[in-house]
Amino acid sequence: MQIKTNQSTGGGGNEAIYLNVRDDRNLHHGVSKTVIIEGGFGEWHNIKAAYNPVTGIGRVWVDNKLKFEHIDECHKV
């Protein structure tokens, strides 16, 4: 799953939110390499993601709990 931005500030280019499952069967934020769901392979989860291009804040919720948050480098004070 990806949420793109045209600002090239997501730490890995234009991907503000980039979620993927890797060979370790964990759900990762693909840019920061943070594990968001560990050991959840084969289970159903409710995943929501949001990115605010004005504030640079990206968030991921799993089963209605905030599991990941980041702020783009260009928005940090």
C-alpha positions as CSV (number, residue, x, y, z in Angstrom):
1,M,0.0,0.0,0.0
2,Q,1.3,3.4,-0.9
3,I,0.3,7.0,-0.3
4,K,2.3,9.3,-2.6
5,T,3.3,12.9,-2.3
6,N,4.9,15.2,-4.9
7,Q,7.2,16.8,-2.4
8,S,10.0,14.1,-2.5
9,T,10.2,14.4,1.3
10,G,9.1,11.0,2.5
11,G,12.6,9.8,3.5
12,G,12.7,7.5,0.5
13,G,11.4,9.8,-2.2
14,N,7.7,10.4,-2.9
15,E,6.3,7.6,-0.7
16,A,4.8,9.3,2.4
17,I,3.3,6.0,3.5
18,Y,4.7,2.7,2.0
19,L,3.6,-0.5,3.7
20,N,4.8,-4.0,2.6
21,V,5.1,-7.5,3.9
22,R,8.7,-8.9,3.6
23,D,10.2,-12.3,3.7
24,D,10.1,-12.2,7.5
25,R,6.3,-12.2,7.2
26,N,6.0,-8.9,9.1
27,L,4.3,-5.7,7.9
28,H,6.9,-2.9,7.5
29,H,6.9,0.8,6.7
30,G,8.9,0.4,3.6
31,V,10.8,3.7,3.9
32,S,11.8,3.7,7.6
33,K,12.0,-0.1,7.8
34,T,9.9,0.0,11.0
35,V,7.9,-3.2,11.8
36,I,4.2,-2.3,12.2
37,I,2.8,-5.8,12.6
38,E,5.1,-8.5,13.8
39,G,4.0,-12.1,13.4
40,G,0.6,-11.2,11.8
41,F,1.0,-13.3,8.7
42,G,-2.2,-15.2,7.9
43,E,-4.4,-13.0,10.1
44,W,-6.9,-10.3,9.2
45,H,-6.3,-6.7,10.3
46,N,-8.1,-3.4,9.9
47,I,-5.4,-1.1,8.5
48,K,-5.9,2.7,8.1
49,A,-3.3,5.1,6.9
50,A,-3.3,8.9,6.5
51,Y,-0.8,11.5,5.3
52,N,-1.2,15.3,5.7
53,P,0.9,17.1,3.1
54,V,0.7,20.4,4.9
55,T,2.1,19.1,8.2
56,G,4.1,16.2,6.8
57,I,2.6,13.8,9.3
58,G,2.0,10.2,8.3
59,R,0.1,7.8,10.5
60,V,-0.8,4.1,10.4
61,W,-3.5,2.5,12.6
62,V,-3.9,-1.3,13.0
63,D,-7.1,-2.5,14.5
64,N,-7.9,1.1,15.4
65,K,-4.7,1.6,17.4
66,L,-2.0,4.0,16.3
67,K,1.0,1.9,15.5
68,F,3.2,4.2,13.4
69,E,3.8,7.9,13.0
70,H,6.4,9.9,11.2
71,I,7.0,13.5,10.2
72,D,8.8,14.3,7.0
73,E,12.2,15.8,7.4
74,C,11.3,19.1,5.7
75,H,8.5,19.7,8.2
76,K,10.6,19.1,11.4
77,V,11.5,22.2,13.3
